[in-house]
């Protein structure tokens, strides 16, 4: 029987890091299914969903632990059963505005109060072309419960946008 695991890792960015991880997974009889990998602040971090025979789980964990000697911090977590679907609908928020502390917290709070689940989020800070001002950009994919009032959410997001001088588009 096969089990699924999520491998989380972070370490100094360098060539060959993904090769080392994939070799460890393959040598343990595992299969790499999905991943989110990114370079951030000179580090390379990621999440990898793998499956492998249950009997090989300890081998994979030891092989990945050995990678820690090269400065890579790795954690392996069994996924368990898939949670039931919450139903509802998918939305995407696109956020743009001057960078400042609290943007993610304000938006995340508005979503959490409505039981809206963030499924994926990407963000970055860029320099504006003309002014050089630092701009915050984010794309947030979320799952909204079927009984959620999108008009009320839109109003709340507009209030946050006005307060923080942001553009928040709800798709």
Long-range contacts (C-beta under 8 A, 24 or more apart in sequence): 1-53, 1-54, 2-51, 2-52, 2-53, 2-54, 3-51, 3-52, 3-53, 3-54, 3-57, 3-78, 3-79, 4-33, 4-49, 4-50, 4-51, 4-78, 4-79, 5-49, 5-50, 5-51, 5-52, 5-57, 5-60, 5-76, 5-77, 5-78, 5-79, 6-47, 6-48, 6-49, 6-50, 6-76, 6-77, 6-79, 7-47, 7-48, 7-50, 7-64, 7-74, 7-75, 7-76, 7-77, 8-45, 8-46, 8-47, 8-74, 8-75, 8-77, 9-45, 9-46, 9-48, 9-64, 9-67, 9-72, 9-73, 9-74, 9-75, 10-43, 10-44, 10-45, 10-46, 10-72, 10-73, 11-43, 11-44, 11-45, 11-70, 11-71, 11-72, 11-73, 12-42, 12-43, 12-44, 12-71, 13-39, 13-42, 13-43, 13-44, 14-44, 17-44, 17-72, 20-67, 20-70, 20-72, 21-48, 21-64, 21-67, 24-60, 24-63, 24-64, 24-67, 25-50, 25-52, 25-60, 27-63, 28-52, 28-56, 28-59, 28-60, 28-63, 29-53, 29-56, 29-59, 30-56, 30-60, 49-79, 86-117, 86-143, 86-145, 87-145, 87-146, 88-143, 88-144, 88-145, 88-146, 88-148, 89-143, 89-144, 89-146, 90-119, 90-141, 90-142, 90-143, 90-144, 91-116, 91-141, 91-142, 91-143, 91-144, 91-150, 91-170, 91-171, 92-139, 92-140, 92-141, 92-142, 92-170, 92-171, 93-138, 93-139, 93-140, 93-142, 93-157, 93-168, 93-169, 93-170, 93-171, 94-138, 94-139, 94-167, 94-168, 94-169, 94-171, 95-123, 95-136, 95-137, 95-138, 95-139, 95-140, 95-166, 95-167, 95-168, 96-135, 96-136, 96-137, 96-166, 96-167, 97-135, 97-136, 97-161, 97-164, 97-165, 97-166, 97-167, 98-133, 98-134, 98-135, 98-136, 98-165, 98-166, 99-125, 99-134, 99-135, 99-136, 100-136, 100-164, 102-164, 103-136, 103-138, 103-164, 103-166, 104-138, 106-160, 106-163, 106-164, 107-138, 107-140, 107-157, 107-160, 107-168, 110-153, 110-156, 110-157, 110-160, 111-140, 111-142, 111-153, 114-144, 114-145, 114-148, 114-152, 114-153, 115-145, 115-148, 116-142, 116-143, 116-144, 116-145, 116-148, 116-153, 117-142, 117-143, 118-142, 119-143, 136-166
